[in-house]
Structure formats: C-alpha cells, structure tokens
C-alpha cells in the first residue's frame, strides 16, 4: 500500500470513529426515562445518518412518558446534527 493511500484509510477510520462516538452521553442531570430516550434517539439518529446502528423507539413511552419523549427527540436531533457537522468538516465545507 502506498503512503498516501494508507493516510487516506487512517483519515477515514478516524472520521468514522468520531461519528460513532458523537453524543453518546445524555446531558445531566436527567431522569432515567430521559436518559434512555436520549440514548435511543441518538442511536436512531445515527441509523438515519447511515451508520451501523438500529432505529429504536418505544412508541408507548413516546405517548405516555414526557421525559422519555423529550429525551428521544433531543438525542435524535443532537446526534444527527453533530454527525452532519462532522461530515461537512471532513469534506472541508
């Protein structure tokens, strides 16, 4: 492998790692329901952005547990936004 190709592979790997690590921790202090919703929303946002995650949402809790719903929405929005920002930075936009 030539050195420029090796550098490109390392750069892509580093960028992928940053995307996977983005926003994995809910802000504190929170309730357990908010934290779980945030984590599931973030995972779902990563899935939406094409990363190897699953879409996770408890539809019942979204309708009856306001903290879970707020956490899910916040996690989804924050993670998709941060991933989009990172992708634009990696492309020099």
N, C-alpha and C positions, 0 to 999 in steps of 0.2 A: 504494500500500500504506500503510495507516495505521501509526503508530509502534508501537502495541502488537503488531500482527501481525509487524512487522519484528523487534522484540525477541524474540518467540517463535521465529521462524525462526533467528535467531542463537543463541539458547539451545539449540535442538535440534541445530544443527550443531556447537556446541561440545561438547555431551554426546556426540554420535556420535564426534567426533574423539578424545575421551578414551577411549571404549570401544575404538576401533581401536588406539590406542597402548598400551593396558594390557598389561603383562607381555610385551613383545616380546623381552626380552633374558634369557637364561638366567643364573642366578647363577654366579659364578666362585669358585674355579677348577673347571673341569669337563673331561671328556674330550670329544672331538669327537662321539662317539656320544651322550653325554648331552645335549650342546647341540643336536644335530639332533633328538633325541627330544623335548626340551623345546619347541623351536620348532614341531615338527609337532603335538605335543599341545596347545600353546597355540592354534595355528591351528584345530585341530579343536574345541577348546572354544569358540572364537569362533563357529564354524559352528553348533555345538549351540545357542548362545545367540541364533541368528537373524541374525548379522552376515554380510556378504558374503565368506565365506571357504570353503575346501574342507575336507572331512574327509580327513586324511592320516594313515595309519598303516601302517608296514611290518610286516606280520604275521609274516614270517620273523624279522626282527630282534627283534620283541617276544618271541619264543620262545627265541632263542639268544643275545641280547646284553643282558645285565642292565643295563648303563649306559643303553642306548637305552630300554629298557622303563621304568626308573626316571625318566629324563628326560621321557618321553612322559606318564607318569602325573602327574608333578609339574607339568608345563606345563599339562596339561588341567585339573587341579584348581585350580591357582592362577589361571588366566585365567578360568575360569567363575566362581570365587568373586569375583574382583575386578570382573568385569562385573556380577554380581548386586549387589554392594555399591554400585557406581556408579549402577545403575538405581534402587536404593532411595533413595540420596542425592538423585538428581534428582527423585524423586517426593515427597521430604520425609518418608520413613518412618523 
